[in-house]
Amino acid sequence: MEEVVIKDKEKYLRDNYPYRNIPQLNSEIVCIHCNNIFKVGQYKVFKDEYDEEYICCPDTPECNGSVIDWIPLE
Ligand SMILES: [Zn+2]
């Protein structure tokens, strides 16, 4: 997978977040794959060989978690 550099992370999240309630970039979440806490805005985007883009854990490629593995912290 190849990393995609996102200039406007807020807009990208708004356009590509898979669920209805789009989190703030400064919201804290836990990745259930690596158990690390990070801010939503630290996400990375990678694309596969079909140019399909995925919102991924900031620890990618060490972690293979993605947006669906995020648990919000209160
Ligand atoms: Zn992770």
N, CA, C, O and the ligand as a Tripos MOL2 file, in Angstrom:
@<TRIPOS>MOLECULE
protein
  297   295    75     0     0
PROTEIN
NO_CHARGES

@<TRIPOS>ATOM
      1 N           0.8490   -1.1990    0.0000 N.3       1 MET1
      2 CA          0.0000    0.0000    0.0000 C.3       1 MET1
      3 C           0.8830    1.2480    0.0000 C.2       1 MET1
      4 O           1.9620    1.2730    0.5920 O.2       1 MET1
      5 N           0.4080    2.2370   -0.6560 N.am      2 GLU2
      6 CA          1.1800    3.4610   -0.8290 C.3       2 GLU2
      7 C           0.4980    4.5850   -0.0490 C.2       2 GLU2
      8 O          -0.7210    4.7430   -0.1190 O.2       2 GLU2
      9 N           1.2890    5.3680    0.6980 N.am      3 GLU3
     10 CA          0.6760    6.4340    1.4830 C.3       3 GLU3
     11 C           0.2380    7.5830    0.5830 C.2       3 GLU3
     12 O           0.9370    7.9620   -0.3560 O.2       3 GLU3
     13 N          -0.9360    8.1280    0.8930 N.am      4 VAL4
     14 CA         -1.4730    9.2840    0.1760 C.3       4 VAL4
     15 C          -1.3770   10.4820    1.1110 C.2       4 VAL4
     16 O          -1.8690   10.4270    2.2380 O.2       4 VAL4
     17 N          -0.7550   11.5550    0.6610 N.am      5 VAL5
     18 CA         -0.6330   12.7570    1.4840 C.3       5 VAL5
     19 C          -1.9280   13.5610    1.3780 C.2       5 VAL5
     20 O          -2.3620   13.9320    0.2870 O.2       5 VAL5
     21 N          -2.5330   13.8200    2.5370 N.am      6 ILE6
     22 CA         -3.8000   14.5580    2.5810 C.3       6 ILE6
     23 C          -3.5250   15.9890    3.0350 C.2       6 ILE6
     24 O          -3.0100   16.2080    4.1310 O.2       6 ILE6
     25 N          -3.8670   16.9500    2.1990 N.am      7 LYS7
     26 CA         -3.6160   18.3520    2.5560 C.3       7 LYS7
     27 C          -4.6600   18.8600    3.5460 C.2       7 LYS7
     28 O          -4.3160   19.4720    4.5570 O.2       7 LYS7
     29 N          -5.9290   18.6090    3.2560 N.am      8 ASP8
     30 CA         -7.0070   19.0730    4.1230 C.3       8 ASP8
     31 C          -7.6240   17.8670    4.8270 C.2       8 ASP8
     32 O          -8.5520   17.2390    4.3160 O.2       8 ASP8
     33 N          -7.0890   17.5560    6.0130 N.am      9 LYS9
     34 CA         -7.5250   16.3300    6.6970 C.3       9 LYS9
     35 C          -8.9670   16.4100    7.1700 C.2       9 LYS9
     36 O          -9.6550   15.3920    7.2490 O.2       9 LYS9
     37 N          -9.4270   17.6130    7.4840 N.am     10 GLU10
     38 CA        -10.8100   17.7560    7.9420 C.3      10 GLU10
     39 C         -11.7830   17.4670    6.7970 C.2      10 GLU10
     40 O         -12.7600   16.7400    6.9740 O.2      10 GLU10
     41 N         -11.5100   18.0370    5.6310 N.am     11 LYS11
     42 CA        -12.3710   17.8240    4.4660 C.3      11 LYS11
     43 C         -12.3210   16.3610    4.0250 C.2      11 LYS11
     44 O         -13.3470   15.7700    3.6880 O.2      11 LYS11
     45 N         -11.1200   15.7860    4.0310 N.am     12 TYR12
     46 CA        -10.9910   14.3930    3.6040 C.3      12 TYR12
     47 C         -11.8290   13.4790    4.4940 C.2      12 TYR12
     48 O         -12.5140   12.5760    4.0150 O.2      12 TYR12
     49 N         -11.7580   13.7360    5.8100 N.am     13 LEU13
     50 CA        -12.5200   12.9250    6.7490 C.3      13 LEU13
     51 C         -14.0220   13.0880    6.5090 C.2      13 LEU13
     52 O         -14.7830   12.1210    6.5520 O.2      13 LEU13
     53 N         -14.4290   14.3330    6.2560 N.am     14 ARG14
     54 CA        -15.8430   14.6100    6.0070 C.3      14 ARG14
     55 C         -16.3180   13.8470    4.7690 C.2      14 ARG14
     56 O         -17.4280   13.3140    4.7570 O.2      14 ARG14
     57 N         -15.4870   13.7940    3.7360 N.am     15 ASP15
     58 CA        -15.8790   13.1580    2.4790 C.3      15 ASP15
     59 C         -15.7510   11.6330    2.5130 C.2      15 ASP15
     60 O         -16.4130   10.9420    1.7380 O.2      15 ASP15
     61 N         -14.9120   11.1070    3.3970 N.am     16 ASN16
     62 CA        -14.5940    9.6830    3.3240 C.3      16 ASN16
     63 C         -14.8720    8.8780    4.5810 C.2      16 ASN16
     64 O         -14.7530    7.6530    4.5620 O.2      16 ASN16
     65 N         -15.2430    9.5420    5.6810 N.am     17 TYR17
     66 CA        -15.5070    8.8010    6.9100 C.3      17 TYR17
     67 C         -16.6900    7.8630    6.6930 C.2      17 TYR17
     68 O         -17.7210    8.2880    6.1720 O.2      17 TYR17
     69 N         -16.5570    6.5680    7.0920 N.am     18 PRO18
     70 CA        -17.5980    5.5900    6.7370 C.3      18 PRO18
     71 C         -18.8640    5.6630    7.5840 C.2      18 PRO18
     72 O         -19.8710    5.0450    7.2370 O.2      18 PRO18
     73 N         -18.8330    6.4020    8.6800 N.am     19 TYR19
     74 CA        -20.0130    6.4610    9.5460 C.3      19 TYR19
     75 C         -20.5950    7.8670    9.5620 C.2      19 TYR19
     76 O         -20.0200    8.8110    9.0190 O.2      19 TYR19
     77 N         -21.7560    7.9760   10.2030 N.am     20 ARG20
     78 CA        -22.5040    9.2230   10.1340 C.3      20 ARG20
     79 C         -21.8720   10.3460   10.9730 C.2      20 ARG20
     80 O         -21.7540   11.4820   10.5160 O.2      20 ARG20
     81 N         -21.4700   10.0060   12.2080 N.am     21 ASN21
     82 CA        -20.9490   11.0430   13.1000 C.3      21 ASN21
     83 C         -19.4470   11.2320   12.8860 C.2      21 ASN21
     84 O         -18.6370   10.4510   13.3850 O.2      21 ASN21
     85 N         -19.0970   12.2510   12.1580 N.am     22 ILE22
     86 CA        -17.6990   12.4850   11.8250 C.3      22 ILE22
     87 C         -16.9960   13.1060   13.0200 C.2      22 ILE22
     88 O         -17.4290   14.1480   13.5110 O.2      22 ILE22
     89 N         -15.9040   12.4800   13.5070 N.am     23 PRO23
     90 CA        -15.2380   13.0100   14.7070 C.3      23 PRO23
     91 C         -14.4250   14.2660   14.3980 C.2      23 PRO23
     92 O         -14.0140   14.5010   13.2610 O.2      23 PRO23
     93 N         -14.2080   15.0570   15.4330 N.am     24 GLN24
     94 CA        -13.3160   16.2030   15.3260 C.3      24 GLN24
     95 C         -11.8760   15.6980   15.2060 C.2      24 GLN24
     96 O         -11.5360   14.6270   15.7090 O.2      24 GLN24
     97 N         -11.0380   16.4880   14.5300 N.am     25 LEU25
     98 CA         -9.6400   16.0800   14.3610 C.3      25 LEU25
     99 C          -8.9120   15.9790   15.6970 C.2      25 LEU25
    100 O          -7.9620   15.2070   15.8240 O.2      25 LEU25
    101 N          -9.3460   16.7520   16.6970 N.am     26 ASN26
    102 CA         -8.6520   16.7090   17.9880 C.3      26 ASN26
    103 C          -9.3040   15.7490   18.9810 C.2      26 ASN26
    104 O          -8.9190   15.7240   20.1490 O.2      26 ASN26
    105 N         -10.2980   14.9490   18.5320 N.am     27 SER27
    106 CA        -10.8860   13.9340   19.3980 C.3      27 SER27
    107 C          -9.8870   12.8040   19.6100 C.2      27 SER27
    108 O          -9.1370   12.4430   18.7030 O.2      27 SER27
    109 N          -9.8880   12.2480   20.8340 N.am     28 GLU28
    110 CA         -8.9790   11.1460   21.1110 C.3      28 GLU28
    111 C          -9.6800    9.8090   20.8990 C.2      28 GLU28
    112 O         -10.8450    9.6320   21.2560 O.2      28 GLU28
    113 N          -8.9430    8.8810   20.3110 N.am     29 ILE29
    114 CA         -9.4750    7.5550   20.0480 C.3      29 ILE29
    115 C          -8.4300    6.5050   20.4100 C.2      29 ILE29
    116 O          -7.2380    6.7960   20.5060 O.2      29 ILE29
    117 N          -8.9090    5.2720   20.6110 N.am     30 VAL30
    118 CA         -8.0140    4.1310   20.8070 C.3      30 VAL30
    119 C          -8.1200    3.2610   19.5790 C.2      30 VAL30
    120 O          -9.2190    2.9810   19.1010 O.2      30 VAL30
    121 N          -6.9780    2.8300   19.0640 N.am     31 CYS31
    122 CA         -6.9590    1.8430   17.9890 C.3      31 CYS31
    123 C          -6.9600    0.4690   18.6480 C.2      31 CYS31
    124 O          -6.0620    0.1580   19.4300 O.2      31 CYS31
    125 N          -7.9680   -0.3620   18.3370 N.am     32 ILE32
    126 CA         -8.0600   -1.6590   19.0100 C.3      32 ILE32
    127 C          -7.0440   -2.6720   18.4850 C.2      32 ILE32
    128 O          -6.9160   -3.7580   19.0500 O.2      32 ILE32
    129 N          -6.3290   -2.3420   17.4270 N.am     33 HIS33
    130 CA         -5.2730   -3.2390   16.9400 C.3      33 HIS33
    131 C          -3.9730   -3.0550   17.7140 C.2      33 HIS33
    132 O          -3.3530   -4.0340   18.1290 O.2      33 HIS33
    133 N          -3.5530   -1.7860   17.9120 N.am     34 CYS34
    134 CA         -2.2640   -1.5370   18.5840 C.3      34 CYS34
    135 C          -2.4610   -1.0050   20.0020 C.2      34 CYS34
    136 O          -1.4860   -0.8370   20.7350 O.2      34 CYS34
    137 N          -3.7140   -0.7350   20.4020 N.am     35 ASN35
    138 CA         -4.0290   -0.2010   21.7260 C.3      35 ASN35
    139 C          -3.4060    1.1590   22.0060 C.2      35 ASN35
    140 O          -3.3190    1.5630   23.1650 O.2      35 ASN35
    141 N          -2.9760    1.8660   20.9860 N.am     36 ASN36
    142 CA         -2.4400    3.2040   21.1730 C.3      36 ASN36
    143 C          -3.5610    4.2270   21.1340 C.2      36 ASN36
    144 O          -4.5570    4.0710   20.4280 O.2      36 ASN36
    145 N          -3.3630    5.2910   21.9280 N.am     37 ILE37
    146 CA         -4.2950    6.4140   21.9280 C.3      37 ILE37
    147 C          -3.7140    7.4810   21.0100 C.2      37 ILE37
    148 O          -2.5280    7.8010   21.0910 O.2      37 ILE37
    149 N          -4.5410    8.0200   20.1530 N.am     38 PHE38
    150 CA         -4.0660    9.1280   19.3330 C.3      38 PHE38
    151 C          -5.2240   10.0390   18.9770 C.2      38 PHE38
    152 O          -6.3820    9.7290   19.2540 O.2      38 PHE38
    153 N          -4.8980   11.1700   18.3600 N.am     39 LYS39
    154 CA         -5.9310   12.1020   17.9330 C.3      39 LYS39
    155 C          -6.3730   11.7320   16.5220 C.2      39 LYS39
    156 O          -5.5670   11.3220   15.6870 O.2      39 LYS39
    157 N          -7.6690   11.8880   16.2750 N.am     40 VAL40
    158 CA         -8.2310   11.5320   14.9690 C.3      40 VAL40
    159 C          -7.4120   12.1370   13.8300 C.2      40 VAL40
    160 O          -7.1800   11.4870   12.8100 O.2      40 VAL40
    161 N          -6.9740   13.3940   14.0110 N.am     41 GLY41
    162 CA         -6.2630   14.1050   12.9550 C.3      41 GLY41
    163 C          -4.9030   13.5320   12.5910 C.2      41 GLY41
    164 O          -4.2890   13.9520   11.6100 O.2      41 GLY41
    165 N          -4.4250   12.5620   13.3890 N.am     42 GLN42
    166 CA         -3.1440   11.9250   13.0780 C.3      42 GLN42
    167 C          -3.2980   10.7910   12.0670 C.2      42 GLN42
    168 O          -2.3130   10.1500   11.7000 O.2      42 GLN42
    169 N          -4.5120   10.5440   11.6210 N.am     43 TYR43
    170 CA         -4.7320    9.4040   10.7160 C.3      43 TYR43
    171 C          -3.8770    9.5100    9.4560 C.2      43 TYR43
    172 O          -3.4820   10.5970    9.0320 O.2      43 TYR43
    173 N          -3.6090    8.3490    8.8770 N.am     44 LYS44
    174 CA         -2.9130    8.2880    7.5970 C.3      44 LYS44
    175 C          -3.8550    7.7010    6.5590 C.2      44 LYS44
    176 O          -4.8080    6.9970    6.8930 O.2      44 LYS44
    177 N          -3.5790    7.9950    5.3100 N.am     45 VAL45
    178 CA         -4.3600    7.4050    4.2240 C.3      45 VAL45
    179 C          -3.4280    6.6100    3.3150 C.2      45 VAL45
    180 O          -2.3650    7.0870    2.9170 O.2      45 VAL45
    181 N          -3.8470    5.4010    2.9990 N.am     46 PHE46
    182 CA         -3.0830    4.5610    2.0730 C.3      46 PHE46
    183 C          -4.0090    4.1140    0.9530 C.2      46 PHE46
    184 O          -5.2190    3.9880    1.1370 O.2      46 PHE46
    185 N          -3.4130    3.8750   -0.2170 N.am     47 LYS47
    186 CA         -4.2170    3.3350   -1.3170 C.3      47 LYS47
    187 C          -3.6280    2.0180   -1.7840 C.2      47 LYS47
    188 O          -2.4160    1.8040   -1.7590 O.2      47 LYS47
    189 N          -4.5360    1.1340   -2.2150 N.am     48 ASP48
    190 CA         -4.0890   -0.1700   -2.7010 C.3      48 ASP48
    191 C          -3.8400   -0.1120   -4.2080 C.2      48 ASP48
    192 O          -3.8780    0.9580   -4.8160 O.2      48 ASP48
    193 N          -3.5870   -1.2790   -4.7950 N.am     49 GLU49
    194 CA         -3.2420   -1.3070   -6.2290 C.3      49 GLU49
    195 C          -4.4130   -0.9250   -7.1310 C.2      49 GLU49
    196 O          -4.2220   -0.6780   -8.3220 O.2      49 GLU49
    197 N          -5.6280   -0.8730   -6.5690 N.am     50 TYR50
    198 CA         -6.7910   -0.4560   -7.3520 C.3      50 TYR50
    199 C          -7.1510    1.0140   -7.0960 C.2      50 TYR50
    200 O          -8.2300    1.4720   -7.4730 O.2      50 TYR50
    201 N          -6.2280    1.7490   -6.4450 N.am     51 ASP51
    202 CA         -6.4510    3.1530   -6.1050 C.3      51 ASP51
    203 C          -7.5910    3.3500   -5.1100 C.2      51 ASP51
    204 O          -8.1170    4.4540   -4.9670 O.2      51 ASP51
    205 N          -7.9640    2.2780   -4.4290 N.am     52 GLU52
    206 CA         -8.9520    2.3920   -3.3570 C.3      52 GLU52
    207 C          -8.2390    2.9550   -2.1280 C.2      52 GLU52
    208 O          -7.2070    2.4270   -1.7130 O.2      52 GLU52
    209 N          -8.7900    4.0330   -1.5410 N.am     53 GLU53
    210 CA         -8.1110    4.6780   -0.4170 C.3      53 GLU53
    211 C          -8.7050    4.2490    0.9170 C.2      53 GLU53
    212 O          -9.9130    4.0410    1.0360 O.2      53 GLU53
    213 N          -7.8390    4.1190    1.9200 N.am     54 TYR54
    214 CA         -8.2550    3.6700    3.2400 C.3      54 TYR54
    215 C          -7.7320    4.6250    4.3100 C.2      54 TYR54
    216 O          -6.5670    5.0200    4.2790 O.2      54 TYR54
    217 N          -8.5850    4.9870    5.2420 N.am     55 ILE55
    218 CA         -8.1670    5.7820    6.3970 C.3      55 ILE55
    219 C          -7.5920    4.8140    7.4200 C.2      55 ILE55
    220 O          -8.2810    3.9030    7.8790 O.2      55 ILE55
    221 N          -6.3150    5.0170    7.7780 N.am     56 CYS56
    222 CA         -5.5910    4.0220    8.5690 C.3      56 CYS56
    223 C          -5.0660    4.5950    9.8770 C.2      56 CYS56
    224 O          -4.9670    5.8070   10.0650 O.2      56 CYS56
    225 N          -4.7330    3.6670   10.7780 N.am     57 CYS57
    226 CA         -4.0920    3.9900   12.0480 C.3      57 CYS57
    227 C          -2.7990    4.7840   11.7980 C.2      57 CYS57
    228 O          -2.0770    4.4970   10.8440 O.2      57 CYS57
    229 N          -2.5050    5.7780   12.6480 N.am     58 PRO58
    230 CA         -1.2490    6.5340   12.4860 C.3      58 PRO58
    231 C          -0.0040    5.6610   12.5810 C.2      58 PRO58
    232 O           1.0560    6.0600   12.1000 O.2      58 PRO58
    233 N          -0.1050    4.4770   13.1870 N.am     59 ASP59
    234 CA          1.0530    3.6000   13.3060 C.3      59 ASP59
    235 C           1.2400    2.6840   12.1020 C.2      59 ASP59
    236 O           2.1460    1.8510   12.0970 O.2      59 ASP59
    237 N           0.4080    2.8260   11.0950 N.am     60 THR60
    238 CA          0.6110    2.0840    9.8530 C.3      60 THR60
    239 C           1.9940    2.4360    9.3110 C.2      60 THR60
    240 O           2.3330    3.6190    9.3370 O.2      60 THR60
    241 N           2.8210    1.5100    8.8220 N.am     61 PRO61
    242 CA          2.5150    0.0890    8.5840 C.3      61 PRO61
    243 C           2.7740   -0.8400    9.7680 C.2      61 PRO61
    244 O           2.5310   -2.0420    9.6590 O.2      61 PRO61
    245 N           3.2720   -0.3060   10.9220 N.am     62 GLU62
    246 CA          3.4710   -1.1930   12.0750 C.3      62 GLU62
    247 C           2.1400   -1.7840   12.5420 C.2      62 GLU62
    248 O           2.0880   -2.9320   12.9820 O.2      62 GLU62
    249 N           1.0750   -1.0050   12.4450 N.am     63 CYS63
    250 CA         -0.2670   -1.4520   12.8280 C.3      63 CYS63
    251 C          -1.1050   -1.5740   11.5650 C.2      63 CYS63
    252 O          -0.9910   -0.7630   10.6470 O.2      63 CYS63
    253 N          -1.9510   -2.6010   11.5330 N.am     64 ASN64
    254 CA         -2.8320   -2.7210   10.3540 C.3      64 ASN64
    255 C          -4.2710   -2.3160   10.6750 C.2      64 ASN64
    256 O          -5.2100   -2.7320    9.9960 O.2      64 ASN64
    257 N          -4.4310   -1.4980   11.7210 N.am     65 GLY65
    258 CA         -5.7620   -1.0030   12.0700 C.3      65 GLY65
    259 C          -6.2150    0.0840   11.0940 C.2      65 GLY65
    260 O          -5.3990    0.7200   10.4260 O.2      65 GLY65
    261 N          -7.5190    0.2810   11.0270 N.am     66 SER66
    262 CA         -8.0550    1.3350   10.1740 C.3      66 SER66
    263 C          -9.1930    2.0390   10.9050 C.2      66 SER66
    264 O          -9.4630    1.7650   12.0750 O.2      66 SER66
    265 N          -9.8400    2.9320   10.2090 N.am     67 VAL67
    266 CA        -10.8800    3.7680   10.8130 C.3      67 VAL67
    267 C         -11.9520    2.9470   11.5270 C.2      67 VAL67
    268 O         -12.5320    3.4150   12.5070 O.2      67 VAL67
    269 N         -12.2220    1.7320   11.0520 N.am     68 ILE68
    270 CA        -13.2720    0.9310   11.6990 C.3      68 ILE68
    271 C         -12.8110    0.3380   13.0220 C.2      68 ILE68
    272 O         -13.6180   -0.2340   13.7550 O.2      68 ILE68
    273 N         -11.5190    0.4650   13.3410 N.am     69 ASP69
    274 CA        -10.9820   -0.0660   14.5930 C.3      69 ASP69
    275 C         -10.8340    1.0040   15.6620 C.2      69 ASP69
    276 O         -10.2500    0.7480   16.7160 O.2      69 ASP69
    277 N         -11.3540    2.1990   15.4070 N.am     70 TRP70
    278 CA        -11.2210    3.2930   16.3680 C.3      70 TRP70
    279 C         -12.3390    3.2480   17.3870 C.2      70 TRP70
    280 O         -13.5100    3.1150   17.0320 O.2      70 TRP70
    281 N         -11.9730    3.3600   18.6630 N.am     71 ILE71
    282 CA        -12.9450    3.4900   19.7460 C.3      71 ILE71
    283 C         -12.7660    4.8770   20.3500 C.2      71 ILE71
    284 O         -11.6780    5.1940   20.8300 O.2      71 ILE71
    285 N         -13.7980    5.7090   20.3410 N.am     72 PRO72
    286 CA        -13.6560    7.0630   20.8960 C.3      72 PRO72
    287 C         -13.4300    7.0310   22.4000 C.2      72 PRO72
    288 O         -14.0050    6.1980   23.1010 O.2      72 PRO72
    289 N         -12.5930    7.9400   22.8980 N.am     73 LEU73
    290 CA        -12.4460    8.1410   24.3380 C.3      73 LEU73
    291 C         -13.4070    9.2490   24.7390 C.2      73 LEU73
    292 O         -13.6440   10.1900   23.9810 O.2      73 LEU73
    293 N         -13.9580    9.1240   25.9440 N.am     74 GLU74
    294 CA        -14.8710   10.1740   26.3910 C.3      74 GLU74
    295 C         -14.1030   11.4310   26.7320 C.2      74 GLU74
    296 O         -14.7000   12.4310   27.1300 O.2      74 GLU74
    297 ZN         -3.2560    0.9660   15.4390 Zn       75 ZN75
@<TRIPOS>BOND
     1     1     2 1
     2     2     3 1
     3     3     4 2
     4     3     5 am
     5     5     6 1
     6     6     7 1
     7     7     8 2
     8     7     9 am
     9     9    10 1
    10    10    11 1
    11    11    12 2
    12    11    13 am
    13    13    14 1
    14    14    15 1
    15    15    16 2
    16    15    17 am
    17    17    18 1
    18    18    19 1
    19    19    20 2
    20    19    21 am
    21    21    22 1
    22    22    23 1
    23    23    24 2
    24    23    25 am
    25    25    26 1
    26    26    27 1
    27    27    28 2
    28    27    29 am
    29    29    30 1
    30    30    31 1
    31    31    32 2
    32    31    33 am
    33    33    34 1
    34    34    35 1
    35    35    36 2
    36    35    37 am
    37    37    38 1
    38    38    39 1
    39    39    40 2
    40    39    41 am
    41    41    42 1
    42    42    43 1
    43    43    44 2
    44    43    45 am
    45    45    46 1
    46    46    47 1
    47    47    48 2
    48    47    49 am
    49    49    50 1
    50    50    51 1
    51    51    52 2
    52    51    53 am
    53    53    54 1
    54    54    55 1
    55    55    56 2
    56    55    57 am
    57    57    58 1
    58    58    59 1
    59    59    60 2
    60    59    61 am
    61    61    62 1
    62    62    63 1
    63    63    64 2
    64    63    65 am
    65    65    66 1
    66    66    67 1
    67    67    68 2
    68    67    69 am
    69    69    70 1
    70    70    71 1
    71    71    72 2
    72    71    73 am
    73    73    74 1
    74    74    75 1
    75    75    76 2
    76    75    77 am
    77    77    78 1
    78    78    79 1
    79    79    80 2
    80    79    81 am
    81    81    82 1
    82    82    83 1
    83    83    84 2
    84    83    85 am
    85    85    86 1
    86    86    87 1
    87    87    88 2
    88    87    89 am
    89    89    90 1
    90    90    91 1
    91    91    92 2
    92    91    93 am
    93    93    94 1
    94    94    95 1
    95    95    96 2
    96    95    97 am
    97    97    98 1
    98    98    99 1
    99    99   100 2
   100    99   101 am
   101   101   102 1
   102   102   103 1
   103   103   104 2
   104   103   105 am
   105   105   106 1
   106   106   107 1
   107   107   108 2
   108   107   109 am
   109   109   110 1
   110   110   111 1
   111   111   112 2
   112   111   113 am
   113   113   114 1
   114   114   115 1
   115   115   116 2
   116   115   117 am
   117   117   118 1
   118   118   119 1
   119   119   120 2
   120   119   121 am
   121   121   122 1
   122   122   123 1
   123   123   124 2
   124   123   125 am
   125   125   126 1
   126   126   127 1
   127   127   128 2
   128   127   129 am
   129   129   130 1
   130   130   131 1
   131   131   132 2
   132   131   133 am
   133   133   134 1
   134   134   135 1
   135   135   136 2
   136   135   137 am
   137   137   138 1
   138   138   139 1
   139   139   140 2
   140   139   141 am
   141   141   142 1
   142   142   143 1
   143   143   144 2
   144   143   145 am
   145   145   146 1
   146   146   147 1
   147   147   148 2
   148   147   149 am
   149   149   150 1
   150   150   151 1
   151   151   152 2
   152   151   153 am
   153   153   154 1
   154   154   155 1
   155   155   156 2
   156   155   157 am
   157   157   158 1
   158   158   159 1
   159   159   160 2
   160   159   161 am
   161   161   162 1
   162   162   163 1
   163   163   164 2
   164   163   165 am
   165   165   166 1
   166   166   167 1
   167   167   168 2
   168   167   169 am
   169   169   170 1
   170   170   171 1
   171   171   172 2
   172   171   173 am
   173   173   174 1
   174   174   175 1
   175   175   176 2
   176   175   177 am
   177   177   178 1
   178   178   179 1
   179   179   180 2
   180   179   181 am
   181   181   182 1
   182   182   183 1
   183   183   184 2
   184   183   185 am
   185   185   186 1
   186   186   187 1
   187   187   188 2
   188   187   189 am
   189   189   190 1
   190   190   191 1
   191   191   192 2
   192   191   193 am
   193   193   194 1
   194   194   195 1
   195   195   196 2
   196   195   197 am
   197   197   198 1
   198   198   199 1
   199   199   200 2
   200   199   201 am
   201   201   202 1
   202   202   203 1
   203   203   204 2
   204   203   205 am
   205   205   206 1
   206   206   207 1
   207   207   208 2
   208   207   209 am
   209   209   210 1
   210   210   211 1
   211   211   212 2
   212   211   213 am
   213   213   214 1
   214   214   215 1
   215   215   216 2
   216   215   217 am
   217   217   218 1
   218   218   219 1
   219   219   220 2
   220   219   221 am
   221   221   222 1
   222   222   223 1
   223   223   224 2
   224   223   225 am
   225   225   226 1
   226   226   227 1
   227   227   228 2
   228   227   229 am
   229   229   230 1
   230   230   231 1
   231   231   232 2
   232   231   233 am
   233   233   234 1
   234   234   235 1
   235   235   236 2
   236   235   237 am
   237   237   238 1
   238   238   239 1
   239   239   240 2
   240   239   241 am
   241   241   242 1
   242   242   243 1
   243   243   244 2
   244   243   245 am
   245   245   246 1
   246   246   247 1
   247   247   248 2
   248   247   249 am
   249   249   250 1
   250   250   251 1
   251   251   252 2
   252   251   253 am
   253   253   254 1
   254   254   255 1
   255   255   256 2
   256   255   257 am
   257   257   258 1
   258   258   259 1
   259   259   260 2
   260   259   261 am
   261   261   262 1
   262   262   263 1
   263   263   264 2
   264   263   265 am
   265   265   266 1
   266   266   267 1
   267   267   268 2
   268   267   269 am
   269   269   270 1
   270   270   271 1
   271   271   272 2
   272   271   273 am
   273   273   274 1
   274   274   275 1
   275   275   276 2
   276   275   277 am
   277   277   278 1
   278   278   279 1
   279   279   280 2
   280   279   281 am
   281   281   282 1
   282   282   283 1
   283   283   284 2
   284   283   285 am
   285   285   286 1
   286   286   287 1
   287   287   288 2
   288   287   289 am
   289   289   290 1
   290   290   291 1
   291   291   292 2
   292   291   293 am
   293   293   294 1
   294   294   295 1
   295   295   296 2
@<TRIPOS>SUBSTRUCTURE
     1 MET1         2 RESIDUE 1 A MET
     2 GLU2         6 RESIDUE 1 A GLU
     3 GLU3        10 RESIDUE 1 A GLU
     4 VAL4        14 RESIDUE 1 A VAL
     5 VAL5        18 RESIDUE 1 A VAL
     6 ILE6        22 RESIDUE 1 A ILE
     7 LYS7        26 RESIDUE 1 A LYS
     8 ASP8        30 RESIDUE 1 A ASP
     9 LYS9        34 RESIDUE 1 A LYS
    10 GLU10       38 RESIDUE 1 A GLU
    11 LYS11       42 RESIDUE 1 A LYS
    12 TYR12       46 RESIDUE 1 A TYR
    13 LEU13       50 RESIDUE 1 A LEU
    14 ARG14       54 RESIDUE 1 A ARG
    15 ASP15       58 RESIDUE 1 A ASP
    16 ASN16       62 RESIDUE 1 A ASN
    17 TYR17       66 RESIDUE 1 A TYR
    18 PRO18       70 RESIDUE 1 A PRO
    19 TYR19       74 RESIDUE 1 A TYR
    20 ARG20       78 RESIDUE 1 A ARG
    21 ASN21       82 RESIDUE 1 A ASN
    22 ILE22       86 RESIDUE 1 A ILE
    23 PRO23       90 RESIDUE 1 A PRO
    24 GLN24       94 RESIDUE 1 A GLN
    25 LEU25       98 RESIDUE 1 A LEU
    26 ASN26      102 RESIDUE 1 A ASN
    27 SER27      106 RESIDUE 1 A SER
    28 GLU28      110 RESIDUE 1 A GLU
    29 ILE29      114 RESIDUE 1 A ILE
    30 VAL30      118 RESIDUE 1 A VAL
    31 CYS31      122 RESIDUE 1 A CYS
    32 ILE32      126 RESIDUE 1 A ILE
    33 HIS33      130 RESIDUE 1 A HIS
    34 CYS34      134 RESIDUE 1 A CYS
    35 ASN35      138 RESIDUE 1 A ASN
    36 ASN36      142 RESIDUE 1 A ASN
    37 ILE37      146 RESIDUE 1 A ILE
    38 PHE38      150 RESIDUE 1 A PHE
    39 LYS39      154 RESIDUE 1 A LYS
    40 VAL40      158 RESIDUE 1 A VAL
    41 GLY41      162 RESIDUE 1 A GLY
    42 GLN42      166 RESIDUE 1 A GLN
    43 TYR43      170 RESIDUE 1 A TYR
    44 LYS44      174 RESIDUE 1 A LYS
    45 VAL45      178 RESIDUE 1 A VAL
    46 PHE46      182 RESIDUE 1 A PHE
    47 LYS47      186 RESIDUE 1 A LYS
    48 ASP48      190 RESIDUE 1 A ASP
    49 GLU49      194 RESIDUE 1 A GLU
    50 TYR50      198 RESIDUE 1 A TYR
    51 ASP51      202 RESIDUE 1 A ASP
    52 GLU52      206 RESIDUE 1 A GLU
    53 GLU53      210 RESIDUE 1 A GLU
    54 TYR54      214 RESIDUE 1 A TYR
    55 ILE55      218 RESIDUE 1 A ILE
    56 CYS56      222 RESIDUE 1 A CYS
    57 CYS57      226 RESIDUE 1 A CYS
    58 PRO58      230 RESIDUE 1 A PRO
    59 ASP59      234 RESIDUE 1 A ASP
    60 THR60      238 RESIDUE 1 A THR
    61 PRO61      242 RESIDUE 1 A PRO
    62 GLU62      246 RESIDUE 1 A GLU
    63 CYS63      250 RESIDUE 1 A CYS
    64 ASN64      254 RESIDUE 1 A ASN
    65 GLY65      258 RESIDUE 1 A GLY
    66 SER66      262 RESIDUE 1 A SER
    67 VAL67      266 RESIDUE 1 A VAL
    68 ILE68      270 RESIDUE 1 A ILE
    69 ASP69      274 RESIDUE 1 A ASP
    70 TRP70      278 RESIDUE 1 A TRP
    71 ILE71      282 RESIDUE 1 A ILE
    72 PRO72      286 RESIDUE 1 A PRO
    73 LEU73      290 RESIDUE 1 A LEU
    74 GLU74      294 RESIDUE 1 A GLU
    75 ZN75       297 GROUP 0 **** ****
